[in-house]
Amino acid sequence: MRSQCGLYVDAGYLLAGVATRLTGTSLRSGIKVDFEELIAKLTARAEEIARLPLLRVNWYDASHNALPGAEHQRIGSLPKVKVRLGRIGFQGEQKGVDLRIGLDMVAHARYGAVDMILLVSGDDDLTEAVEEAQMHGVQVVVLAIPDNNGHPHGVSPHLQRAADGIELATADDLTSVQAAVMIPPPSSVSMPRSSVQVTPKPAPPSTHLTSIVGPGRLEAPYIAYRTETGVKSHTQGENLFSSQEVSNAIDNVVSGVVKSLLSSTSEEQRADMIKAKPSVPREVDRALLLDLAERLNDYDLSDRTRFQLRQRFWDEFATAQVD
């Protein structure tokens, strides 16, 4: 049998990492992606690292009821690409994505389908699957997204130690992803987007999550990434940091998410979001939580910290104006 490699892509990790690199936040709606070009470049990078031809790209993502949307169907129609979907839970969390990745890696290793696995993910929960695949004689290399300092973005220490190596996607590999900028229709007045003026005012706490969908509204949310990624802290955030440190981190995270939303959504979309207040759209909420968890290096944020984060988001977003 001819030696081959396999590329296993956690789409949530990939897109959150590139979004953070481009916009400073993991908000997935803040980027535009040419998936055909992106997958082609990642395929070439995988074959370059493995020095083997590619068997297949296995693309893992989450969707409502594990049913493919238009984006998943386009990706799945590409040559040598297999889309595998988990579900989006009631609270917006991904269900079954990392399990599918782990089961596929182990099965393909056991049956000799591939000789090297290139894993585009940073999830700590995949550590045991990596080790199991290695027991069947397959090398597993993590292909990570670089941050702006050239370091692997969001790869847990356990996964780094278990893998046979860490490689980085190159800047050229990621040129098919750009920051999303909302282009106003011809009938509207173009407004410069150079600054954001914010006048804080009290906002009621966020009590539950919802998504905003439908014509002229935000697209049905895709989850940027799981907040469970990485090694969980066993203590609460406010026990690790001073209240001022947590407050500063919240301000920085909220500022980045709000700026990304202002540049990638229309006035109508923003108005729809404010109407749904205090509910935070799922994608936005997940980006806020992930970005704060990574900034504090604490993946077990307390209820108090989450409350402060969501309240601060509404304080800023509901009064933000694009000049």
Secondary structure, 3 states (H helix, E strand, C coil): CCCCEEEEEEHHHHHHHHHHHHHCCCCHHHEEECHHHHHHHHHHHHHHHHCCCEEEEEEEEEEHHHCCCHHHHHHHCCCCEEEEEEEECCCCCEECHHHHHHHHHHHHHHCCCCCEEEEECCCHHHHHHHHHHHHCCCEEEEEECECCCCCECCCCHHHHHHCCEEEECCCHHHCCEEECCCCCCCCCCCCCCCCEECCCCCCCCCCCEECCCCCCCCCCCCCCCCCCCCCCCCCCHHHHCCHHHHHHHHHHHHHHHHHHHHHHCCHHHHHHHHHCCCCEEHHHHHHHHHHHHHHHCCCCCCHHHHHHHHHHHHHHHCCCEEC
